Amino acid sequence: MFLLKFVSKGALRDTQLDDVNDFLECDQSMDHIGLSTQEKINIYSTVAAVLHLGNIQFEDDPDGTKGGCKILSTSEQSLSITSEMLGLDVRELRNALITRVLMTKTTSNSKDNMISYVISINVLFNLQMKRFFSFYFQVFH
């Protein structure tokens, strides 16, 4: 309901921000540091994929025998777009988002040593936040 009220008021305007100009400045800065057109496209595609990934919503899976969560049906389009932009299979991305993999301690890294299990929505949220902050600090610090 809140989202509908917000959207119904029209586009957000901020007199201090100019997204078009900021984008052009960013794009020119990438040219200045010597990035090729393909490298810039790769960056834009990755950012777009991450933004679409943020649109994927989860809910508890009442049908699951082991607990866990599932992706909301209203998020299927975002899941599909994200997987396509990242060059991933939709089923593999879905599985990666709702399961966690443990590796048993052995001398090899074969798939036989992996245990995959479904995680609850609360565990999923906490795991995503840890991954986000870990990524953020690796990239920006």
Backbone torsions as a table, in degrees:
resi	resn	phi	psi	omega
1	MET	NA	-44.5	179.5
2	PHE	-59.9	-43.1	-179.3
3	LEU	-61.6	-41.3	179.7
4	LEU	-64.1	-38.3	177.7
5	LYS	-64.6	-42.9	-179.5
6	PHE	-63.4	-47.7	-177.8
7	VAL	-65.8	-36.2	-176.8
8	SER	-67.5	-17.7	179.5
9	LYS	-83.0	-6.1	177.2
10	GLY	98.1	-172.6	-176.5
11	ALA	-67.6	146.9	177.5
12	LEU	-77.0	130.9	180.0
13	ARG	-120.4	134.6	175.9
14	ASP	-133.6	118.5	-175.6
15	THR	-67.4	-18.4	-178.2
16	GLN	-92.0	-11.1	-178.0
17	LEU	-113.9	142.0	175.8
18	ASP	-133.0	91.9	-174.5
19	ASP	-59.8	-39.2	-179.0
20	VAL	-64.3	-48.4	179.2
21	ASN	-63.8	-41.8	179.3
22	ASP	-62.6	-40.1	177.8
23	PHE	-63.9	-46.5	180.0
24	LEU	-61.6	-39.4	178.1
25	GLU	-64.4	-42.4	177.6
26	CYS	-63.3	-44.9	-179.9
27	ASP	-62.4	-43.1	178.3
28	GLN	-66.8	-35.1	177.5
29	SER	-64.6	-37.3	177.3
30	MET	-67.1	-36.5	174.1
31	ASP	-62.4	-43.6	-176.9
32	HIS	-61.2	-35.2	180.0
33	ILE	-87.1	2.3	171.9
34	GLY	93.6	17.2	177.1
35	LEU	-74.3	139.5	177.2
36	SER	-76.9	167.2	177.4
37	THR	-58.5	-42.4	-179.6
38	GLN	-65.0	-38.9	178.1
39	GLU	-64.7	-39.3	177.3
40	LYS	-65.7	-42.2	178.1
41	ILE	-61.1	-41.3	177.9
42	ASN	-60.8	-41.2	178.1
43	ILE	-64.5	-48.8	-179.8
44	TYR	-61.5	-40.3	179.2
45	SER	-65.2	-40.3	179.1
46	THR	-65.7	-43.9	178.2
47	VAL	-62.2	-43.6	179.3
48	ALA	-62.4	-40.7	179.1
49	ALA	-63.7	-41.5	178.7
50	VAL	-64.4	-39.9	177.7
51	LEU	-64.1	-42.4	176.7
52	HIS	-65.3	-37.1	177.5
53	LEU	-59.0	-36.9	178.1
54	GLY	-67.1	-17.8	178.5
55	ASN	-84.7	-8.3	-178.8
56	ILE	-78.2	126.9	-178.5
57	GLN	-112.3	151.0	-176.3
58	PHE	-123.1	157.9	174.1
59	GLU	-145.2	159.6	175.6
60	ASP	-60.9	145.0	-179.6
61	ASP	-98.6	98.6	-178.3
62	PRO	-69.2	-20.6	-179.2
63	ASP	-87.5	-13.8	-178.1
64	GLY	-70.2	134.5	-179.9
65	THR	-80.0	-15.7	-178.2
66	LYS	-111.8	15.3	-174.3
67	GLY	79.3	-154.4	176.0
68	GLY	95.8	-169.3	-176.7
69	CYS	-134.4	172.4	176.7
70	LYS	-142.2	165.8	178.8
71	ILE	-85.8	132.9	179.2
72	LEU	-60.9	143.8	-179.8
73	SER	-62.5	-28.2	178.6
74	THR	-71.3	-10.4	179.9
75	SER	-99.9	3.2	-177.2
76	GLU	-59.7	-38.4	-179.7
77	GLN	-65.6	-43.5	177.9
78	SER	-63.8	-38.3	177.2
79	LEU	-62.6	-44.5	-179.3
80	SER	-64.9	-45.4	179.6
81	ILE	-63.0	-44.9	-179.8
82	THR	-61.0	-46.4	-178.6
83	SER	-63.7	-39.2	179.0
84	GLU	-65.8	-43.8	-178.6
85	MET	-66.1	-30.8	179.5
86	LEU	-92.4	-3.0	179.9
87	GLY	70.4	34.9	-178.9
88	LEU	-112.8	155.4	172.6
89	ASP	-73.8	136.1	-177.2
90	VAL	-57.0	-44.3	-178.6
91	ARG	-63.3	-39.5	179.9
92	GLU	-67.7	-40.7	177.7
93	LEU	-64.3	-44.5	178.4
94	ARG	-57.1	-48.4	-179.2
95	ASN	-61.8	-40.8	-180.0
96	ALA	-65.2	-31.3	-178.4
97	LEU	-79.3	-27.2	-174.3
98	ILE	-111.4	0.3	179.0
99	THR	-126.6	164.5	176.7
100	ARG	-126.4	143.3	-177.1
101	VAL	-113.5	130.5	173.5
102	LEU	-109.9	141.2	175.8
103	MET	-110.0	131.8	176.6
104	THR	-75.3	155.6	-176.4
105	LYS	-82.1	105.6	176.7
106	THR	-142.3	-179.6	-179.4
107	THR	-86.9	-11.6	-179.9
108	SER	-114.6	162.9	179.4
109	ASN	-110.4	33.1	-178.6
110	SER	-73.5	162.0	179.5
111	LYS	-66.3	-17.3	178.3
112	ASP	-65.7	-20.2	-177.8
113	ASN	-94.4	5.2	-178.2
114	MET	-100.3	140.2	175.0
115	ILE	-119.8	121.4	-179.4
116	SER	-106.3	134.1	177.3
117	TYR	-141.7	151.9	-178.7
118	VAL	-77.2	141.3	-179.7
119	ILE	-113.3	154.1	179.9
120	SER	-75.3	166.0	-177.3
121	ILE	-65.0	-35.5	178.7
122	ASN	-68.1	-42.5	177.0
123	VAL	-64.3	-40.3	178.8
124	LEU	-59.7	-47.1	-179.7
125	PHE	-60.4	-47.8	-179.7
126	ASN	-62.4	-41.3	179.0
127	LEU	-64.6	-42.5	178.9
128	GLN	-64.1	-40.4	179.0
129	MET	-65.0	-41.3	177.5
130	LYS	-62.6	-43.9	179.2
131	ARG	-63.9	-42.4	-179.8
132	PHE	-61.0	-50.4	-177.6
133	PHE	-67.1	-35.2	176.1
134	SER	-62.8	-46.5	178.2
135	PHE	-62.7	-46.5	-178.0
136	TYR	-57.0	-47.1	-177.6
137	PHE	-71.3	-30.2	176.3
138	GLN	-68.6	-38.3	-175.6
139	VAL	-82.5	-41.6	-169.9
140	PHE	-105.1	0.4	178.4
141	HIS	-126.8	NA	NA
